Amino acid sequence: MTRTTNSPARHRLLGDQTWRADAVCQSTEYNPVDPEIFFPEPDETDKITAAKALCGQCPVRQICLDAALEGGDADGIRGGLTEEERRPLHKKLSRRLDYSRVNDTLAGRNVHLTQDERTAVIHAAYRHGITAQRLAWLLQVTEEHAQKLYRELRRALSHRDLNQPATTTPASEAGGEHLGRDDFGTAA
């Protein structure tokens, strides 16, 4: 099942590492942090507990976790989760459908998208009348490819419409009369 969210979030841009400056794990003169606590052995529970405690205070914890998942980082504690805790999330990442990422992309931000999110961007762009040129810029593809994506979407939508069952009432059931729009009252 695809997980969807629509929470307001600050998504990092592709290749953006500026969030690291706000991370609690960054060692400073006033806050010395041993980076080794984020790479403990499985039996080093004290290091794991200490690292997770720091992650629990971090303002960029979710961004860190997203970066680890999107980058395929499997080592160490990232975003407050151990390697074992992140493993199932790595497997589910390709099915993520986060509408806040879709909306950020439509607004012009260059965020990391899964295939489901890219498809949602294409559908939303088509529905809102965004040009193929703008879609190409949003998805970082050629304009020809964006036109192809729109053609495929139009084809899929027309096939979907063709496969819809007829919902009209046969004339014999309507007493031989042809019913018009006004015959259905205000709900139609």
N, C-alpha and C positions, 0 to 999 in steps of 0.2 A: 504494500500500500504506500502510495506517495504521500509524504508528509508535506503539508503546506503551512506556511505562516504568513502573516501580514503585519508583523510587528515593526514599528519604526526602529531602524537600526542605522549605525554608521558602518557601511561596508568599505573595506579597503579596496583601493583601485588595483588593477593588475600591476604587479611589480612594486607596489608601494610598501616600503618598509618603515615609513616615518612613525608609525604607531609604536615601534619598539622604544622610542624615546620616553613614552609614557608608561612603559612596563615596569612593574615593581621589581622584577628580577634583574634590572640593569644596575650594576654595581656603581656606586658613586662614592665620593669622599665621605659623605655623611651616612650613607646606607651601603656598607660593604656586603655584597652577596657573593657567596661561593657558587660559581656556576656548576660545580660538580654535584650539588644536591639535586639538580634537575636530570641527572643521568645515573640514578642509583641502580644497584643490582636488585633483583626481585626480593631478596631477603633483607634488604636494608630499609626496614620500616620507618626508622627515625628520619632518614633522608626524605623518604616519600611523604611522610607527615609534614615535615618542614617545608618542602616544596609546595605541597598542596595548600598549606596555610598562607604562603606568600601569594599563590595564585588566587586564593579566595579574596584577597584585598586588592587585586589588580583591576584598574579601570578598563584595560584593553584585553581582558581575559577571553571574551568571545572572539575578538579579532584574531588573537593568537591561536585559538583553537581552529578557526576557519582557515588561517594561513597554514597550519599544520596539516589539516585535512586536504586542502586544495593543492598543497605542494607535495603531498604524499610522504610527509615526514613521519617516520614510524619510530624514531628513537627518542627516548627521554620523556619527561613530563612537559606537556604543552597544553595551555588552556585549562590547567587544573586537572588534566586526565593523564593517567599512565598509558603506556604503550598498549597494554591489554584492554584498557577501557576505551581507547580510541579505535581499536581494530574493527568493531562492528560499525562504527560511524564511517570509517573509510569505505566499507562495503556498501553502505546506504547512500553515500554522497552523490552518486550518479543519478539517483532518483529524487534528489532534493528539488522542491518547487517552492521557492520563497518569493512571494509576490513583492516584498519590499525590494529585492534585488531586481526584479523585472521593472518595477517603477523607477528605480534608480537608473537603470539602463535607458529607459525611455526618456528620462530627464537629461541624458547625456553623460552620465558617469560611466566609466569603463570598469565595471566590476566583473569578477569571475562568475561565469554562468554555467550551470549544468545544461545538458541537452534539453531537458524538460523546460528549464527556464528560458533557453533560447527560443524554443517553440512558442512559449507563452509571449515572448517579446514580438515574434512575427505575427501572431494572432492579434495582439493588442495594436500593433502598428498598422496592420491592415484595417482593423475595425475603426481606428481613429483617422484613417486617411493619410498616414505618413507616407511620403514619397519613397520610392525604391532607393533614390540617392541618399536620403536621410537614414533609411534602414541599413544601407551598406555601411554608412559611417558608424552607426550605433553598434553593429555587429562586427565591424572591422573586416568586411568582405568586399569584393568588387561589386560595382553596381549591377553588372550582368548576373552575378550570383544572387543578389537581392531580388532582381526581377524574376529569376528562376524560382526562388522561394515563394514569391507572391503567386506565380503561376501554379505551383504545386498546391498552395493553400486554396486558391480558387477552385482548382480541380477537385480537391478533397471535399470542399464545402458543397460543390455541385453534386458530387456523388452521394454525399450524406443526404442532401435534399431529395435526390432520386430514390434513395432507399427508405425514405419515410413512408409509413403506411398511409393510405388515403383515409382522411377523417371526415369526409363529407357524408351526409346522410342520403342514402338512395331515395329516389323520388317515390318509390312504393311505400317507404316507411313514413314519409312526410305527407301522406294522404294525396299523393299525386301532384302536390304543389311544389314550386321551386321556392325555397326559403332564401331570403335576402339578408343582408347584414342587419337591417333594422328589425328583423323578426326575432332577434336574440336579446333584445333589451340593452341595458347600459353596460352589461358585463362584456359584451363583444367588442 
